[in-house]
């Protein structure tokens, strides 16, 4: 669900309780369209996340967002200059619009106190974060919008800030019965659509729920309803607005059949009455739970789009090479016949009539002995024809050897590239992406970027995905081929359990053995499910997972990263689901 005006209104009230009077400690621009504002209030520290990402624009308090900027961009430097050390005086949401303004008082370079406004507009691809003076003069924005991009309004330094057009919608908190009936009767639209097209703050899901609660059909044209029906609708609408006005909130995330987040709201929605839900203590915690994983995956997907395209290109190229080599192998299949032709012509050269186009004789080289007809070049002697067939035989033999060798290399390349493509889904951080890029540079698929200095990694932090089995044993999962090699060949001990999908690309999985303790069936099942989930079998059922002790896993000399051979294994069949993976505890990195 988009962050609609009603959710935003309840969030603003929550932020007011927490942040009014807070001092701004530090400001980070953690992404090109995302800010993290660190504040202190009543001896407590908070982090306020503001993002103008076109897919997941929002703001809320955060405990998960981290600063990972190397050099603060110009907009961030501007914010630090104007807002650093400032005091948050007020937080407002004008007319239930998807706009939030932070009114901040800070000291300027001359030591005078000035008021500024930090405005976040939550409007899909038009989302923005804007810093203005108290009089509305724009100081800067995270996205510059000139007239050639928008004929409605400019968002540029020194221009006057103007709010986006209201689309003639009304503030639902100020509505009365008479105006409500007149408004909906003037619309020739399905009822639920007439609601959210007439009032700020209403999303389609809320509009659906209001209609359901009033026992009215969503798709009925609003201008065909009677005053009595619209009065029933208004009563539900008015009750909802009353609860919003009095800040009676119950933050909920609705879950699908697999117990995964499907939608959220600050009040129970009739639309999702038949779904399970998860309650939260605050709007911010609800939004962070819902959005953080989605936005993280989206950001990673954006930053790895070039890698994905490159890998796809290399895969397509290798598939074409494979087809060429397989065709060459098919053509070399006649080599044995060419040799027989040559041998028979050499043996019976004296019997071949001069100028013949073919010669038929008994084939003594293959049982059952039958007549065989040999095509001839009439302009050549029998011995010259025989020599020609021997040349074809030797050429086909060389082709077969070369094609077989090339096919092995090509198949290994395809398997490796498929594993890289798979690992793109498991990346979580900038460090993960950088590590994958470094792997592709080392393997010769990417060119090293100029000025791309390696960032020092904290050696104390394990890069692998970490889970804890029901038995308490730790389970580690590699996120790329380099990590798979590191995990299996360096980190794992000989008596640890190693798991991997059978005959397919996937992550290496290690269960840490605890002294002489073995591995329970439940622990093996959990680890096997992880191995299936982080593999090409993620969307499949009954995925075969091989498992063996690490001591039976060997690295083939000169093999590509992540490629190993193993023996003494058994196989489990599991069906991975995200809900099962979520139930496994993910402990803090050590």
Steps between C-alpha positions, in 0.01 A plus 500: 500500500611858439546715807166684484394819674322325788803288591713811463271697732533240777875483440534877532326489839740225609803696379378811680491314830856379448681774308355839596781681683765255373844624394645393166827323567613385156360470146606227255403447136516122496366468145463749217136557600508399868589686822566379852460772764646423841332694785500514879205577725471458876831311512373253239648453152283442193556452129249647257503349152374712209502355151381637167553165328241485222392147596502520880482869603443541873619632834510334839724438798749225427717258694629312195618769259875560514728769366732359234583812302865549407478871412193712583336641183437874454138481619610329820768766557233769447273337761783473751582865450143624547352244742794366702431547871151625418189446710185337361216740584209337321401225257195561284302333225305753293138408419556122528730519196791260465735777608680540831680816608760509778528853639851545635674786679877514454781750543645653183861598430451838672368340816138601436215253535311425180206277421515255214263239360607152397219370280452145378246442224388137477367476146641198317748598231437867579616456862752753625676640806522880502668752732347848510527819701211600724357716217496204259815584301657173389858454616547162332330165436608140466348502148509810279187549288522758222221621272612273220428204733180638651280778371314513832773629732876535531698356789830688471712715737372856548153416363196534726368168626146423385314189610393250234153557351226361727297350209191662658488243778351582839638463850305202644540628858291809415218321315128517589209281390340741251825576317594130507175398327526783245863410424436131433181564303700723267735215410416244231756251633503167686428580864842409641673702229271799555611499866876507446467737202307747716692501831862542594653220702284215372660208316307246289532239777346731762226605260418133436485438874267797561258366236512149647434629853194686368378186315517679166638363174841644412417518131161669525507840326504760777249728324238222502491458880216634711546754779434223754776281356742790488410587860596145605828544312559838664449352848779245438716771340436743787576232763832426331592869489401537864739223600777663296427840655517354851810300404347159577744284308573128482797450267456171313677310226279254314658167412443274200457122504872453567492747790694759298424876500232584246367842605488733799280762662459693821148367558331164430378486138180318406662408168747271680266366769573140397879534515733455794668812629800601708463787749768762568558744783570793268438621146874531441575141601217381274629699202859392557401133524296524180725719287856430607545163330304607193697821454834327574433239234389768255810713561727198454312409181552851363871500580556157347296554184820548295648179643183306422496629141869416453459149643197439276706609197785264591251219557339551160843510337602174669175331402569594137855364533360179648267457204790548256718243677213251525442539125872439441478185711203377298694556177804315637284196572574376144874468568483121541323463166764718328774269635317189372462663156873573491603151614272323249608720209866437585440123515293480178657780295577254217132402479360854469416588133661824382265803506245331727267716711459225759631161598315218677682233696469285813563688827726269698551755784151474655279204573272383347711517186290678241557679174589867529492765225782756507442840325797591271636802321524373139784743421720339767665159520383244762812573711437877481140440608627287789744774605213750491294287737796456736537881508127534586544236769799680660321836482186358661711338772673832578163679494351247741787541747495881480119522514485265800760710685324825408162363608638418843634856535177652368282290733717605794467864395121466470477336843712777649301781336173340612635495856591870472153579369350313793722674756365840389179414688691447825695828514401730786761773542737718300782278625327194352469675163861619512617146579308357205641768269849417623435132425387579144803727448732224617328250268538740206131575445518861623758773455634668810359848552746786515548637848317206650695451820421192702319578822643333805266240639459426866659158531314437824165509321415178322373576149281191480127486568456362850214299650449303817343156481240380748778295661700818560765410242609777264426475128697709250404575139729647232366795301730472197763266356791661685309464826415140412871424459586688818221333696576144388875491452619736777228567758343153529660226709538142384210372715258779405210400277501631142182531288430600140226457242556195279615577144418872502630844600453598863663614821729284709345437843695399811364371832755557774568187700510565872776278634391138483135596452339357188233642273134434573250428223331833576827693465580325171151581374538867594843525335376314192208744471749789513710330230190460283379857562839648409525305176346462156232282665356787705166496317481120471367220719680184613842650427784243530769615745822304539675502837831363620774585748727780390800265497346327197481826303798580276596795286594409143833661400450803272121474536291816501394649837235298677560183296574189708462122489372288786453137600339289776179704473131439567202687358205676664193630317351826628258770387629848592264778607587852605282473809704200619826689442365799694434279801867412530673738735750731336744595777719807514834472322790449733 
